[in-house]
């Protein structure tokens, strides 16, 4: 080993030794604090893990859904807490506040940037996966769902009680309710029923001083903030009370693929004319993916639809308003709502609804996501340029999610989520890869950033809007230092537009010491002396 290599090796040994000692100190202090909160030692040993615990790695990695944040250089927490009671959550919050360490709250791990389980400073993960209860009350048409419950589990529990009730949330069954709902949440019924937060009627949250509050005791300002402003900036969400919606006994789904030979560009162009204006019962998602077909590189457009009704009612609508789609009766599949959940989740058509109870994802990839909003139809020539760019880049796909309907009728100020009227569809940029290493990471990250930059003329401006649940640290971050407000405004107006300042006021009122903070949290108002912003 050469001298320079020896020096690097010794430096790494020193760094790891220091980090290990720091983690042990945080762990020891945390356990001591936990015991002082009257949590029995028998409980502490079952729910608090140090990096030296034989189960630590398994607990940490079980809910990592992006391999970009599960490599050897990824910073690890000093402590993982896996509470089973609200009292334990409260104790954990009290202790991180007392110790001044950063708290990361994880309910399912699907956050695209790993903000719930990665940090560059000493941190504690509060993992809510044990909070999985779903209590459905069909007589009241409501349900209490705990933050660690998966959407698949929620849908299954509703289906158990009623075949004509549902909840308008996401299509991925392994997304947890915690982040999904507090970040606004949407699904394929948004045009008929709005967003998830438009059906939130109560919640239980642990705030910075350890109190456990419901809607009445937290007040309407905080309740407003956690309906789309992200729960992790304000406290730890224990559970939500949601209002269910009625669905017909029979719904219709379809999936159609269009290629260059099918005039895919013309079909996508017409899609833009009707996506937000068509019958509210119809939601159509469009996937654009670069592919190789007949040895030629091109873009495939896939149209996936859900119609809340039968095919005989659907076809006259698409024939009249979206004729270029060419939807036929043979393309349609009629089924129950729960089976449509399985269809949208890409399950085989013979799959039992019980599959929704699985908490194991099919695969975990390296990935990156970004978002945009389209307010004016992109021209044919514009689409052709976009398709050409996608082929040139090679891997990045686009997902268009139709807007309009009930979701767009609700005022922007009703919840922190502001992207309602005026948007035709939302774009999700998507790239996944399996190759390990810095070169692959740079390649795919450069690709998605290049397409995002290329799309600037076609999307919203001043601000260029973004969706909180498609977390994207490229659009701005904060180190939670003295400039946290100005830092936060950079990404905050993109996520929340004019609702950002109201969120800051709520944050300052309920968490003035910034206990609940992350790389894109809501900042507190700047103070001119008296208190320093905590890192």
C-alpha positions in Angstrom: 0.0 0.0 0.0 1.5 3.4 -1.0 2.0 6.2 1.4 -1.0 8.3 0.1 -3.3 5.2 0.3 -2.2 4.5 3.8 -3.0 8.1 4.8 -6.4 7.9 3.2 -7.1 4.6 5.0 -6.0 6.0 8.4 -8.2 9.1 7.9 -11.2 6.9 7.1 -10.5 4.8 10.2 -10.4 8.0 12.3 -13.6 9.3 10.8 -15.5 6.1 11.3 -14.2 5.8 14.9 -15.3 9.3 15.7 -18.7 8.7 14.1 -19.1 5.5 16.1 -18.2 7.2 19.3 -20.6 10.1 18.5 -23.4 7.6 17.8 -22.8 5.8 21.0 -22.9 9.0 23.0 -26.2 10.0 21.3 -27.6 6.5 21.9 -26.6 6.5 25.6 -28.1 10.0 26.2 -31.2 9.1 24.4 -31.8 5.9 26.4 -31.2 7.7 29.6 -33.7 10.5 28.6 -36.2 7.8 27.5 -36.1 6.2 30.9 -36.6 9.5 32.6 -39.9 9.9 30.7 -41.2 6.9 32.6 -41.1 4.5 29.7 -40.3 1.1 31.2 -36.9 -0.4 30.4 -38.6 -3.5 29.2 -40.2 -1.4 26.4 -37.1 0.6 25.7 -35.0 -2.5 24.9 -37.6 -3.7 22.4 -38.0 -0.4 20.4 -34.7 1.5 20.6 -31.8 0.3 18.4 -28.2 1.5 18.4 -25.8 0.9 15.4 -24.3 -1.9 17.5 -27.6 -3.8 17.7 -27.6 -7.0 15.6 -31.1 -5.9 14.3 -30.1 -2.3 13.5 -29.2 -2.8 9.8 -32.3 -4.9 9.1 -34.6 -2.3 10.7 -32.9 0.5 8.9 -33.0 -1.1 5.4 -36.4 -2.7 5.6 -38.1 0.6 4.7 -35.6 2.1 2.3 -37.3 2.4 -1.1 -34.5 4.2 -3.0 -31.1 2.4 -3.3 -29.4 5.8 -3.8 -29.6 6.2 -0.1 -28.5 2.7 0.9 -24.8 2.7 -0.1 -21.7 2.4 2.0 -21.2 6.1 2.2 -24.8 6.9 3.3 -24.9 8.5 6.8 -26.5 6.2 9.3 -28.7 7.3 12.3 -27.4 7.3 15.8 -30.6 5.7 17.1 -33.7 4.1 15.5 -36.9 4.1 17.5 -39.8 1.9 16.5 -42.6 2.9 18.8 -45.7 0.8 19.4 -47.7 3.4 21.5 -48.4 7.2 21.3 -46.7 7.6 24.7 -43.5 6.2 23.2 -43.7 8.6 20.3 -44.2 11.5 22.7 -41.2 10.4 24.8 -39.0 10.2 21.6 -40.0 13.7 20.6 -39.3 15.1 24.1 -35.9 13.4 24.1 -34.7 14.6 20.7 -35.8 18.1 21.6 -33.9 17.9 24.9 -30.7 16.5 23.2 -30.9 18.9 20.2 -30.4 16.1 17.7 -32.3 15.9 14.4 -35.4 13.8 14.2 -36.3 11.9 11.0 -39.9 10.6 10.8 -40.4 7.6 8.6 -43.8 6.0 7.9 -43.2 4.0 4.7 -39.9 5.1 3.2 -41.2 6.1 -0.2 -40.0 9.7 0.0 -38.0 10.1 -3.1 -35.0 11.9 -1.6 -34.6 9.8 1.6 -35.4 12.8 3.8 -37.0 10.5 6.4 -33.9 8.4 7.0 -30.8 10.2 5.9 -29.0 13.3 7.3 -25.5 14.9 7.3 -25.8 15.6 11.0 -26.4 13.3 14.0 -30.0 12.1 13.8 -32.6 9.8 15.2 -35.1 7.9 13.0 -38.6 7.5 14.4 -40.0 4.7 12.4 -43.8 4.4 12.5 -44.2 1.1 10.8 -45.8 -0.5 13.9 -48.7 2.0 13.6 -50.7 0.0 11.0 -54.2 -0.2 12.4 -57.1 0.7 10.1 -60.6 1.0 11.7 -63.4 1.4 9.2 -66.8 2.6 10.2 -69.1 2.0 7.2 -72.2 3.4 9.1 -70.3 6.7 9.5 -68.6 6.3 6.1 -65.3 7.0 7.8 -62.1 5.4 8.9 -59.2 6.0 11.3 -55.9 5.0 9.6 -52.6 5.1 11.4 -49.6 6.7 9.7 -47.7 3.5 9.1 -50.5 1.7 7.4 -50.0 1.1 3.7 -52.5 2.3 1.2 -53.0 -1.3 0.1 -53.9 -2.2 3.7 -56.4 0.7 3.8 -58.1 -0.3 0.6 -58.3 -3.9 1.7 -59.9 -3.0 5.0 -62.5 -0.7 3.3 -63.3 -3.5 0.8 -63.8 -6.0 3.7 -66.6 -3.8 5.0 -68.1 -2.5 1.8 -67.9 -3.2 -2.0 -69.2 0.3 -2.8 -67.0 2.5 -0.7 -63.4 3.6 -1.4 -60.9 6.3 -0.7 -59.3 8.6 -3.2 -55.6 8.1 -2.6 -52.5 6.8 -4.5 -52.2 3.8 -6.8 -49.0 2.3 -5.2 -50.2 -0.1 -2.5 -46.9 0.0 -0.6 -47.0 3.8 0.1 -47.7 4.5 3.7 -50.5 6.8 4.8 -48.3 9.1 6.9 -46.4 11.0 4.3 -48.9 10.4 1.5 -51.9 12.1 3.2 -50.0 14.9 4.9 -48.3 15.8 1.6 -51.8 16.2 -0.1 -52.0 12.8 -1.8 -53.8 12.1 -5.0 -55.0 9.1 -7.0 -57.0 8.1 -10.0 -60.3 9.4 -8.5 -59.1 13.0 -8.0 -61.3 14.3 -10.8 -64.4 13.0 -9.2 -63.5 13.2 -5.5 -60.5 15.5 -5.2 -57.3 14.8 -3.2 -56.8 12.7 -0.1 -56.7 15.8 2.1 -60.0 17.0 0.8 -61.5 14.1 2.8 -59.5 14.5 6.0 -61.7 15.2 9.0 -59.5 14.7 12.0 -56.0 13.7 13.0 -53.8 12.9 16.0 -50.4 14.5 16.2 -47.5 14.7 18.7 -46.1 18.2 18.8 -42.7 19.5 19.9 -43.5 19.6 23.6 -44.7 16.0 23.5 -48.4 16.7 23.7 -50.8 14.4 21.7 -53.4 16.6 20.0 -56.5 16.0 17.9 -58.2 18.5 15.6 -60.0 20.2 18.4 -57.0 20.7 20.6 -54.5 21.5 17.9 -56.7 24.2 16.4 -57.7 24.8 12.8 -54.4 26.5 11.7 -52.3 23.4 12.5 -55.0 21.1 11.1 -54.9 23.2 7.9 -51.1 22.9 7.7 -51.0 19.1 7.9 -53.5 18.8 5.1 -50.9 19.1 2.4 -48.0 21.0 4.0 -46.2 17.9 5.1 -46.7 16.5 8.6 -42.9 16.2 9.3 -42.5 20.0 9.6 -45.0 20.2 12.4 -45.0 17.1 14.4 -45.4 13.3 14.3 -48.7 12.2 12.8 -50.2 9.3 14.7 -53.3 8.7 12.7 -55.9 10.4 10.5 -59.7 10.2 10.4 -60.8 10.1 6.7 -64.2 10.3 5.0 -64.9 7.5 2.6 -66.5 8.0 -0.9 -69.1 6.0 -2.7 -68.1 4.1 -5.8 -70.2 2.1 -8.3 -70.3 -1.7 -8.1 -68.7 -1.7 -11.5 -65.9 0.4 -12.8 -64.0 0.2 -16.1 -60.3 0.3 -16.7 -58.2 0.3 -19.9 -54.6 0.4 -21.1 -53.7 1.4 -24.7 -50.3 1.7 -26.2 -49.6 4.0 -29.1 -46.4 4.2 -31.2 -45.1 6.5 -34.0 -47.0 4.3 -36.5 -50.2 5.0 -34.5 -49.7 8.8 -34.7 -48.8 8.8 -31.0 -47.9 12.5 -31.1 -51.4 13.4 -32.4 -53.0 11.2 -29.7 -51.0 12.9 -26.9 -51.8 16.3 -28.4 -55.5 15.6 -28.3 -55.2 14.2 -24.8 -54.1 17.6 -23.6 -57.3 19.2 -25.0 -59.6 17.0 -23.0 -57.6 15.6 -19.9 -59.0 18.2 -17.5 -62.3 18.8 -19.2 -63.7 15.4 -19.9 -66.4 13.8 -17.7 -65.3 13.9 -14.0 -65.8 10.1 -13.7 -62.9 9.5 -16.1 -59.2 9.8 -15.2 -56.5 9.1 -17.8 -52.8 8.8 -17.1 -50.4 9.0 -19.9 -46.9 7.4 -19.8 -44.3 8.4 -22.2 -41.3 6.1 -22.4 -38.3 5.8 -24.7 -38.2 2.3 -26.2 -36.6 0.3 -29.0 -39.1 -1.1 -31.4 -38.3 -2.9 -34.7 -34.7 -1.9 -34.0 -35.7 1.8 -34.0 -35.5 4.1 -31.0 -38.8 5.9 -30.4 -41.3 6.9 -27.7 -44.2 4.8 -26.6 -47.3 6.5 -25.3 -49.4 4.4 -22.9 -52.9 5.6 -21.9 -54.2 4.1 -18.6 -57.8 4.9 -17.6 -60.2 4.5 -14.8 -63.9 5.2 -15.4 -66.4 5.2 -12.5 -69.0 3.3 -14.4 -69.6 0.7 -17.1 -68.0 0.5 -20.5 -71.3 1.3 -22.3 -71.3 4.7 -20.5 -67.6 5.3 -21.1 -67.3 4.7 -24.9 -69.7 7.5 -26.0 -67.6 9.9 -23.9 -64.2 8.9 -25.5 -65.7 8.6 -29.0 -67.0 12.2 -28.8 -64.2 13.9 -26.8 -61.1 11.7 -27.4 -61.6 10.0 -30.7 -57.9 9.7 -31.6 -57.5 7.3 -28.6 -59.6 4.8 -30.6 -60.9 3.1 -27.5 -63.1 0.1 -28.2 -65.3 -2.2 -26.1 -62.6 -4.9 -26.4 -60.0 -2.6 -24.8 -62.2 -2.2 -21.7 -62.3 -4.3 -18.6 -65.2 -4.0 -16.2 -64.6 -5.0 -12.6 -65.1 -4.0 -9.0 -63.2 -1.0 -7.5 -60.9 -3.2 -5.5 -59.9 -5.1 -8.6 -59.2 -1.8 -10.3 -56.8 -1.1 -7.5 -55.0 -4.3 -8.3 -55.0 -3.4 -12.0 -53.5 0.0 -11.4 -50.9 -1.6 -9.1 -49.8 -3.8 -12.0 -50.9 -7.1 -10.4 -51.9 -10.1 -12.5 -55.6 -10.2 -13.3 -56.1 -13.3 -11.2 -54.6 -11.7 -8.1 -56.6 -11.8 -4.9 -57.2 -8.5 -3.0 -55.3 -10.1 -0.1 -52.1 -9.3 -2.0 -52.7 -5.7 -1.0 -51.8 -6.7 2.6 -48.2 -7.4 1.6 -45.6 -5.0 2.9 -42.8 -6.2 0.6 -42.2 -4.2 -2.6 -41.5 -6.1 -5.8 -38.1 -4.5 -6.1 -36.1 -1.6 -4.9 -34.2 0.4 -7.5 -31.9 3.4 -7.7 -34.3 6.2 -8.7 -34.9 9.9 -9.1 -38.1 11.8 -9.6 -39.0 15.4 -10.5 -42.3 17.2 -11.2 -43.9 20.0 -13.2 -47.3 21.4 -14.1 -48.7 22.1 -17.6 -51.2 25.0 -18.0 -51.3 25.3 -21.8 -51.3 22.4 -24.3 -47.9 21.6 -25.7 -48.0 22.0 -29.5 -47.4 19.1 -31.9 -44.0 20.5 -32.8 -43.2 20.9 -29.1 -44.2 17.3 -28.4 -42.0 16.1 -31.3 -39.0 18.0 -29.8 -39.7 16.4 -26.4 -40.0 12.9 -27.9 -36.7 13.5 -29.8 -35.0 14.6 -26.6 -36.3 11.6 -24.7 -34.9 9.3 -27.3 -31.6 11.1 -27.3 -31.3 10.8 -23.5 -32.4 7.2 -23.5 -33.9 6.3 -20.1 -36.1 9.1 -18.6 -39.9 8.7 -18.8 -42.7 11.1 -18.3 -46.0 10.5 -16.5 -48.9 12.9 -17.2 -51.6 12.9 -14.6 -54.9 14.5 -15.6 -56.3 17.4 -13.5 -59.6 19.3 -13.4 -62.9 18.1 -12.0 -63.7 18.3 -8.3 -60.0 18.8 -7.3 -59.8 22.0 -9.4 -63.0 23.4 -8.0 -61.6 23.7 -4.4 -59.9 27.1 -3.7 -56.1 27.1 -3.6 -56.2 28.4 0.0 -58.5 25.6 1.3 -55.4 23.4 2.0 -51.7 24.1 1.6 -51.8 22.2 -1.8 -52.2 25.1 -4.3 -52.0 23.4 -7.7 -55.7 23.2 -8.5 -57.5 25.3 -11.1 -55.6 26.2 -14.2 -53.5 23.0 -14.6 -54.2 20.6 -17.4 -52.0 17.9 -16.0 -49.0 17.3 -13.7 -45.8 15.7 -15.0 -43.7 13.3 -13.1 -40.2 12.7 -14.5 -39.0 9.2 -13.7 -35.8 7.3 -14.1 -34.8 4.0 -12.4 -31.6 2.1 -12.7 -29.9 -1.1 -11.3 -26.2 -0.3 -12.0 -24.2 0.5 -8.9 -21.5 3.2 -8.6 -20.9 6.9 -9.1 -20.7 6.8 -12.8 -24.2 5.3 -13.2 -25.6 7.7 -10.6 -24.1 10.7 -12.5 -25.4 9.3 -15.9 -29.0 8.9 -14.9 -29.1 12.0 -12.7 -27.7 14.1 -15.6 -30.4 12.6 -17.9 -33.4 13.5 -15.8 -32.0 17.0 -15.0 -31.3 17.5 -18.7 -34.9 16.7 -19.6 -36.3 18.8 -16.8 -34.2 21.8 -18.1 -35.4 21.1 -21.7 -39.0 21.2 -20.6 -38.9 24.7 -19.1 -40.7 26.5 -22.0 -43.7 24.1 -21.8 -44.5 24.2 -18.0 -45.5 26.6 -15.3 -43.4 29.7 -14.6 -42.9 32.2 -11.8 -42.8 30.0 -9.9 -42.0 26.8 -11.7 -44.3 24.7 -9.6 -43.6 21.4 -7.9 -45.4 18.7 -6.0 -44.3 18.0 -2.4 -44.9 14.3 -2.5 -42.6 14.1 -5.5 -39.8 15.4 -3.2 -36.9 17.0 -5.3 -34.0 18.5 -3.5 -32.7 19.9 -6.8 -35.2 22.8 -6.4 -33.7 24.1 -3.2 -32.7 23.0 0.4 -32.0 24.5 3.8 -29.4 23.7 6.4 -31.8 25.1 9.0 -29.4 27.8 9.9 -29.8 31.6 10.2 -30.9 31.9 6.5 -33.5 29.1 6.8 -36.5 31.4 5.9 -34.8 32.7 2.7 -33.6 29.2 1.9 -37.1 27.8 2.5 -38.8 30.3 0.3 -36.9 29.1 -2.7 -38.5 25.7 -2.7 -41.5 26.7 -0.5 -43.2 28.8 -3.2 -42.7 26.1 -5.7 -44.5 23.6 -3.6 -47.0 25.9 -1.9 -47.1 29.2 -3.9 -48.9 31.9 -1.8 -49.7 29.3 0.9 -46.0 29.2 1.9 -46.1 32.2 4.2 -49.2 30.9 6.1 -47.4 27.6 6.6 -44.4 29.6 8.0 -46.6 31.4 10.5 -48.2 28.1 11.7 -44.7 26.5 12.0 -43.4 29.4 14.0 -46.4 29.2 16.3 -46.4 25.5 17.0 -42.6 24.6 16.7 -40.6 27.9 17.3 -37.5 25.9 18.2 -37.6 24.1 14.8 -37.5 20.6 16.4 -39.2 19.1 13.3 -36.8 20.0 10.5 -35.3 18.5 7.4 -33.7 19.6 4.2 -36.9 20.9 2.8 -39.0 21.6 5.9 -41.1 24.7 6.6 -38.8 27.2 8.3 -39.7 29.4 11.2 -39.9 33.2 10.8 -36.5 34.9 11.3 -35.9 36.3 14.7 -33.6 39.3 15.5 -31.9 37.9 18.6 -33.0 35.9 21.6 -33.0 32.5 19.9 -30.7 30.8 17.4 -32.1 28.6 14.7 -31.1 25.0 15.5 -29.3 22.7 13.2 
